[in-house]
């Protein structure tokens, strides 16, 4: 009888654990709903703030031949698509923005999709139907020449544009695109309001089908040859010599900027002990480059004598300037040496493991870099012999600079053409980076304190801070034989430590860009390769640091010989967050942990902090959805929620250096597991 009672109790406890696990998992697979509820808490209040008669609204689809701004009396005109709905507070937000930004005449906002399933009724919770946020970048002139990235919602200060010539075409799409191009040519740049103010309607069988369709869609205003005459009129108004070229496979067109007199381009290739790879790179340049005037400078930091001799002989087949200077590997220094040797007006930094594929690549990159507002220009890089993406620009994520869409198939378009269109971005990779040489020298080249990683990001950050735009040309495609030169840093503990140190150096030089990317916004800057909404951490909820994870003083560690250490832990972040803008700094401990061979839904995890006197504080962890971890642990049970993220507001712990442990309590028994994280946290 006692055995049956015990089994029944354990069964009930197990069901409770599973129900709680599944409830939290459902919540965490829809992080956008959390964003909506947390970030729009105050919007309902602002919606009640009367906007008066200051804002007039017009449907984009009604902007035909006879449309005129002069017909409106309101100070601000809000353009929206009729295939959706405005947020309740859109007019108030627009009026408030214009009133507090007198130098702005045109502003655009973010939007999402209002899901209308074909076979389901709408629930009372409106936020449950909102999916697929479209976060717009800051003002991006080159992106706008690709398509109308303002999307379905933007507003203007009416008085600024009543004298602007209306195109007057029967097709509203031409009128709107032409109007925005003209309006953005004024003295004041368009501005981005980072709030969701529009919900586009979309019907489908289910959420997955709707999001899949949206992810790959490129049928947007401004896309394709039908709009090229409007772009060409814009080039003529701006005094730019350019034409459009169409990609027959996709129907997307790209601007080709013509540079008078085809100035010399200096191609700088750092290399050591990779003769065959380097030869392939140089041969591909000679074989596939229509641009008529370039020089190649190879900077060798100490190849073996046999390699050096082979390269000197190869120079008879494919001439290049060979700068041989033995020294420790420092990518930045090697590129800077090449730049000093260069004679060209343009400088191209190129990895030795690159392979050129088609003839117009250099022409397109030079043309883009010739524009006065442009800093660095990058190319799309694919893995050799495949259509798999290696690089389509750098995104500054919460985990550091990263490559979105990596290893996805380039035969598909992703998230508003991020791998298709010409995009302004926060950075591009120096594996293939072209810019005006004078600008490179003015920026004092690559920072040599970053010897291996993030030196290109640092350069792009400096260009961005100078007000220049880094441009990703996705119509220029090369193969990148990645990791041939120096291996994969993430698989080598020593290299990983160096990578982490260099990332810290990067952000110490650019604190305002820590976890911030103005070209993607905070909503989507997750460390994932896909464009998916990231989780708001506890210290971000409600816009302030909240010590909602109480520290419990007085916990005890059992004797080491009595511990069951059956926990596996990977710590990804551990330390004080120096670069946030919150009033109170905090300490972040982040990673993932699981119990091998067990049902992980049963366990509650705590972090134990042990000070130098042996005193212990316990901190409950916030479990996080980690699809990536589950993918590498296919034989483990319920490991989708193995992520953890815990934070400690400064002042909550006495200053000291703490050993970090983790404990896991089985919710169905008295079992308790322990494991040292082999990390220390210094609290100031």
Rosetta blueprint (number, residue, H / E / L):
1 X L
2 X H
3 X H
4 X H
5 X H
6 X H
7 X H
8 X H
9 X H
10 X H
11 X H
12 X H
13 X H
14 X H
15 X H
16 X H
17 X H
18 X H
19 X H
20 X H
21 X H
22 X H
23 X H
24 X H
25 X H
26 X H
27 X H
28 X H
29 X L
30 X L
31 X H
32 X H
33 X H
34 X H
35 X H
36 X H
37 X H
38 X H
39 X H
40 X L
41 X L
42 X L
43 X H
44 X H
45 X H
46 X H
47 X H
48 X L
49 X L
50 X L
51 X L
52 X L
53 X L
54 X L
55 X E
56 X E
57 X E
58 X E
59 X E
60 X H
61 X H
62 X H
63 X L
64 X L
65 X L
66 X L
67 X L
68 X L
69 X H
70 X H
71 X H
72 X L
73 X L
74 X L
75 X L
76 X E
77 X E
78 X E
79 X E
80 X E
81 X L
82 X L
83 X L
84 X E
85 X E
86 X E
87 X L
88 X L
89 X L
90 X H
91 X H
92 X H
93 X H
94 X H
95 X H
96 X H
97 X H
98 X H
99 X H
100 X H
101 X L
102 X L
103 X L
104 X L
105 X L
106 X E
107 X E
108 X E
109 X E
110 X E
111 X E
112 X E
113 X E
114 X E
115 X E
116 X E
117 X E
118 X L
119 X L
120 X L
121 X L
122 X L
123 X L
124 X L
125 X L
126 X H
127 X H
128 X H
129 X H
130 X E
131 X E
132 X E
133 X E
134 X E
135 X L
136 X L
137 X L
138 X L
139 X L
140 X L
141 X H
142 X H
143 X H
144 X H
145 X L
146 X L
147 X L
148 X L
149 X L
150 X L
151 X L
152 X L
153 X E
154 X E
155 X E
156 X E
157 X E
158 X H
159 X H
160 X H
161 X H
162 X L
163 X L
164 X L
165 X L
166 X L
167 X L
168 X L
169 X L
170 X L
171 X L
172 X H
173 X H
174 X H
175 X H
176 X H
177 X H
178 X H
179 X H
180 X H
181 X H
182 X H
183 X H
184 X L
185 X L
186 X L
187 X L
188 X L
189 X L
190 X L
191 X E
192 X E
193 X E
194 X E
195 X E
196 X E
197 X E
198 X E
199 X E
200 X E
201 X E
202 X E
203 X E
204 X E
205 X L
206 X L
207 X H
208 X H
209 X H
210 X H
211 X H
212 X H
213 X H
214 X H
215 X H
216 X H
217 X L
218 X L
219 X L
220 X L
221 X L
222 X L
223 X L
224 X L
225 X H
226 X H
227 X H
228 X H
229 X H
230 X H
231 X H
232 X H
233 X H
234 X H
235 X H
236 X H
237 X H
238 X H
239 X L
240 X L
241 X L
242 X E
243 X E
244 X E
245 X E
246 X E
247 X L
248 X L
249 X L
250 X L
251 X L
252 X L
253 X E
254 X E
255 X E
256 X E
257 X E
258 X L
259 X L
260 X L
261 X L
262 X L
263 X L
264 X L
265 X E
266 X E
267 X E
268 X E
269 X E
270 X E
271 X E
272 X L
273 X L
274 X L
275 X H
276 X H
277 X H
278 X H
279 X H
280 X H
281 X H
282 X H
283 X H
284 X H
285 X H
286 X H
287 X H
288 X L
289 X L
290 X L
291 X L
292 X L
293 X L
294 X E
295 X E
296 X E
297 X E
298 X E
299 X E
300 X E
301 X L
302 X L
303 X L
304 X L
305 X H
306 X H
307 X H
308 X H
309 X H
310 X H
311 X H
312 X H
313 X H
314 X H
315 X L
316 X L
317 X L
318 X L
319 X L
320 X L
321 X E
322 X E
323 X E
324 X E
325 X L
326 X L
327 X L
328 X L
329 X L
330 X L
331 X H
332 X H
333 X H
334 X H
335 X H
336 X H
337 X H
338 X H
339 X H
340 X H
341 X H
342 X L
343 X L
344 X L
345 X L
346 X E
347 X E
348 X E
349 X E
350 X E
351 X L
352 X L
353 X L
354 X E
355 X E
356 X E
357 X L
358 X L
359 X L
360 X L
361 X H
362 X H
363 X H
364 X H
365 X H
366 X H
367 X H
368 X H
369 X H
370 X L
371 X L
372 X L
373 X L
374 X E
375 X E
376 X E
377 X E
378 X E
379 X E
380 X E
381 X E
382 X E
383 X L
384 X L
385 X L
386 X L
387 X L
388 X E
389 X E
390 X E
391 X E
392 X L
393 X L
394 X E
395 X E
396 X E
397 X E
398 X L
399 X L
400 X E
401 X E
402 X E
403 X E
404 X L
405 X L
406 X L
407 X L
408 X L
409 X E
410 X L
411 X L
412 X L
413 X L
414 X L
415 X L
416 X L
417 X L
418 X L
419 X L
420 X L
421 X L
422 X L
423 X E
424 X E
425 X E
426 X L
427 X E
428 X L
429 X L
430 X L
431 X L
432 X E
433 X E
434 X E
435 X E
436 X E
437 X H
438 X H
439 X H
440 X H
441 X H
442 X H
443 X L
444 X L
445 X L
446 X L
447 X L
448 X L
449 X L
450 X L
451 X L
452 X L
453 X L
454 X L
455 X H
456 X H
457 X H
458 X H
459 X H
460 X H
461 X H
462 X H
463 X H
464 X H
465 X H
466 X L
467 X L
468 X L
469 X E
470 X E
471 X E
472 X E
473 X E
474 X E
475 X E
476 X E
477 X E
478 X E
479 X E
480 X E
481 X L
482 X L
483 X L
484 X L
485 X L
486 X L
487 X L
488 X L
489 X H
490 X H
491 X H
492 X L
493 X H
494 X H
495 X H
496 X H
497 X H
498 X H
499 X H
500 X H
501 X H
502 X H
503 X H
504 X H
505 X H
506 X H
507 X H
508 X H
509 X H
510 X L
511 X H
512 X H
513 X H
514 X L
515 X L
516 X L
517 X L
518 X L
519 X L
520 X L
521 X L
522 X L
523 X L
524 X L
525 X L
526 X L
527 X L
528 X L
529 X L
530 X L
531 X L
532 X L
533 X L
534 X L
535 X L
536 X L
537 X L
538 X H
539 X H
540 X H
541 X H
542 X H
543 X H
544 X L
545 X L
546 X L
547 X L
548 X L
549 X L
550 X L
551 X E
552 X E
553 X E
554 X L
555 X L
556 X L
557 X L
558 X L
559 X L
560 X H
561 X H
562 X H
563 X L
564 X L
565 X L
566 X L
567 X L
568 X E
569 X E
570 X E
571 X E
572 X E
573 X E
574 X E
575 X E
576 X E
577 X L
578 X L
579 X L
580 X L
581 X L
582 X L
583 X L
584 X L
585 X L
586 X E
587 X E
588 X E
589 X E
590 X E
591 X E
592 X E
593 X E
594 X E
595 X L
596 X L
597 X L
598 X L
599 X E
600 X H
601 X H
602 X H
603 X E
604 X E
605 X E
606 X E
607 X E
608 X E
609 X E
610 X E
611 X L
612 X L
613 X L
614 X L
615 X L
616 X E
617 X E
618 X E
619 X E
620 X E
621 X L
622 X E
623 X E
624 X E
625 X L
626 X L
627 X H
628 X H
629 X H
630 X H
631 X H
632 X H
633 X L
634 X L
635 X L
636 X L
637 X E
638 X L
639 X L
640 X L
641 X L
642 X L
643 X E
644 X E
645 X E
646 X E
647 X E
648 X E
649 X E
650 X L
651 X L
652 X L
653 X L
654 X L
655 X L
656 X E
657 X E
658 X E
659 X E
660 X E
661 X E
662 X E
663 X E
664 X E
665 X E
666 X E
667 X L
668 X L
669 X L
670 X L
671 X L
672 X E
673 X E
674 X E
675 X E
676 X E
677 X E
678 X E
679 X E
680 X E
681 X E
682 X E
683 X E
684 X L
